[in-house]
Amino acid sequence: MMTSAALAVFGGTFDPVHFGHIASAVAVSEALGDVRVVMVPCQLPPHRSEPGASPADRVRMLELALAETSNVEVDARELDREGPSYTYDTLRSLRTEIGPQCPLVFVIGSDAYKTLPEWYRWREMLDLCHLLVLERPGDRATPGVELVELEAGRASSKLQSLLERPAGGIVHAALVQVDVSATEVRRALGATGQETEKLDRALEQVPAPVLDYIKQQNLYSAA
Ligand code: ATP
């Protein structure tokens, strides 16, 4: 394993991965400097309304998307466990690996951040890591009172401040703005004869090797 001054973790379903994820991960790596970035795909709820890809396919698509990108890797530990796993547990296992002093940064989009108070041991996550909240295009709603309280005494506007201690800080940043979601990509791939411009644009935000793989494996097609 490469040694770096800090570890940044980007969790998500990546169903499929798109340039919103990749550009954000690369931007985090560039903004923080000597940092290793890992993308950690999570388990998906078994009953999803839309067709989704298997864990192995989601990992493969991440690997294809990251083939040309240094400093960003895939970490499949959540998929190797039985059943859904909590981000808190993943952060704990990463913390054990990197030791108590290394800064650990959990990267989260602003939409997902607003749901944080529903996560398992969400306040204690800050004992393990920092939070880097990336502003996502079109995301307007403001965080609720619990998050405002969480941020008191922790929030900083300086990204580099996260490298000064192992955990506990919260930074909001607008690094790159790529207006796409995996939901739009899945819809564009499943759409039959009703493509809209917005859905066509979504497919442009999928790396070419990933799109080729999706087509070869016939993923996300309307069932
Ligand atoms: P879905 O549409 O299926 O919900 P998604 O596009 O939001 O998927 P996820 O895998 O759920 O992708 O997201 C993983 C993480 O990446 C989340 O923290 C999310 O906020 C963030 N993220 C997703 N898309 C973008 C984007 N375009 N720009 C910045 N962050 C993003």
Residues whose N, C-alpha, C, O or C-beta is under 5 A from the ligand:
A	BS01	ATP	G11 G12 T13 F14 D15 G20 H21 S24 V107 I108 G109 S110 D111 A112 E135 R136 V178 D179 V180 S181 A182 T183
